[in-house]
Amino acid sequence: MRYIVAFFAFWYDFIIGDDWTVAAGVVVALIVTGLLVLAGFTVWWLMPLVVLVLLGASVQRVARATGAQ
């Protein structure tokens, strides 16, 4: 049982990590991208754009929290 708990604890820490908003944003972007592809749109560019925006927002949030300008 301990191995199962450790397995899921690892994946939780790996995926969620320090910033759960990035993980949630990626999940939402994957769902939206999937729905748009099913609707017939070409949206290969959406995921890289979302990742860049989420990364920038995360770095800005940390910089603001630590007092870095």
TORTORLO-503934 format. One record per residue (C-alpha): residue number from 1; residue in three letters; z, y, x. Coordinates in steps of 0.05 Angstrom, whole numbers, plus 5000, padded with zeros to 4 digits. Layout:
residues N
{num->NUM	residu->ALA	up->Z	north->Y	east->X}
...
end
This chain:
residues 69
{num->1	residu->MET	up->5000	north->5000	east->5000}
{num->2	residu->ARG	up->5016	north->5047	east->5058}
{num->3	residu->TYR	up->4944	north->5040	east->5084}
{num->4	residu->ILE	up->4914	north->5060	east->5017}
{num->5	residu->VAL	up->4958	north->5122	east->5013}
{num->6	residu->ALA	up->4941	north->5140	east->5084}
{num->7	residu->PHE	up->4867	north->5130	east->5070}
{num->8	residu->PHE	up->4867	north->5178	east->5011}
{num->9	residu->ALA	up->4912	north->5227	east->5046}
{num->10	residu->PHE	up->4862	north->5230	east->5103}
{num->11	residu->TRP	up->4803	north->5243	east->5057}
{num->12	residu->TYR	up->4842	north->5295	east->5017}
{num->13	residu->ASP	up->4860	north->5332	east->5081}
{num->14	residu->PHE	up->4790	north->5325	east->5109}
{num->15	residu->ILE	up->4754	north->5350	east->5047}
{num->16	residu->ILE	up->4803	north->5401	east->5020}
{num->17	residu->GLY	up->4831	north->5422	east->5088}
{num->18	residu->ASP	up->4860	north->5491	east->5094}
{num->19	residu->ASP	up->4817	north->5526	east->5042}
{num->20	residu->TRP	up->4808	north->5490	east->4975}
{num->21	residu->THR	up->4762	north->5545	east->4949}
{num->22	residu->VAL	up->4707	north->5525	east->4998}
{num->23	residu->ALA	up->4711	north->5453	east->4975}
{num->24	residu->ALA	up->4710	north->5474	east->4902}
{num->25	residu->GLY	up->4651	north->5521	east->4914}
{num->26	residu->VAL	up->4611	north->5465	east->4948}
{num->27	residu->VAL	up->4624	north->5418	east->4890}
{num->28	residu->VAL	up->4603	north->5470	east->4839}
{num->29	residu->ALA	up->4540	north->5486	east->4881}
{num->30	residu->LEU	up->4522	north->5412	east->4885}
{num->31	residu->ILE	up->4529	north->5405	east->4809}
{num->32	residu->VAL	up->4487	north->5468	east->4796}
{num->33	residu->THR	up->4435	north->5446	east->4847}
{num->34	residu->GLY	up->4430	north->5377	east->4815}
{num->35	residu->LEU	up->4422	north->5406	east->4746}
{num->36	residu->LEU	up->4368	north->5454	east->4768}
{num->37	residu->VAL	up->4330	north->5398	east->4804}
{num->38	residu->LEU	up->4334	north->5356	east->4740}
{num->39	residu->ALA	up->4306	north->5416	east->4702}
{num->40	residu->GLY	up->4246	north->5417	east->4749}
{num->41	residu->PHE	up->4263	north->5475	east->4795}
{num->42	residu->THR	up->4255	north->5474	east->4870}
{num->43	residu->VAL	up->4323	north->5497	east->4896}
{num->44	residu->TRP	up->4328	north->5467	east->4966}
{num->45	residu->TRP	up->4350	north->5536	east->4991}
{num->46	residu->LEU	up->4411	north->5541	east->4945}
{num->47	residu->MET	up->4460	north->5497	east->4984}
{num->48	residu->PRO	up->4450	north->5531	east->5052}
{num->49	residu->LEU	up->4457	north->5599	east->5018}
{num->50	residu->VAL	up->4521	north->5578	east->4982}
{num->51	residu->VAL	up->4551	north->5549	east->5046}
{num->52	residu->LEU	up->4536	north->5614	east->5084}
{num->53	residu->VAL	up->4568	north->5656	east->5029}
{num->54	residu->LEU	up->4629	north->5611	east->5024}
{num->55	residu->LEU	up->4638	north->5610	east->5099}
{num->56	residu->GLY	up->4632	north->5686	east->5104}
{num->57	residu->ALA	up->4682	north->5695	east->5047}
{num->58	residu->SER	up->4731	north->5646	east->5079}
{num->59	residu->VAL	up->4727	north->5679	east->5147}
{num->60	residu->GLN	up->4736	north->5748	east->5116}
{num->61	residu->ARG	up->4796	north->5724	east->5075}
{num->62	residu->VAL	up->4829	north->5696	east->5138}
{num->63	residu->ALA	up->4814	north->5758	east->5179}
{num->64	residu->ARG	up->4844	north->5802	east->5125}
{num->65	residu->ALA	up->4906	north->5758	east->5120}
{num->66	residu->THR	up->4918	north->5759	east->5195}
{num->67	residu->GLY	up->4907	north->5834	east->5201}
{num->68	residu->ALA	up->4844	north->5828	east->5243}
{num->69	residu->GLN	up->4792	north->5881	east->5230}
end
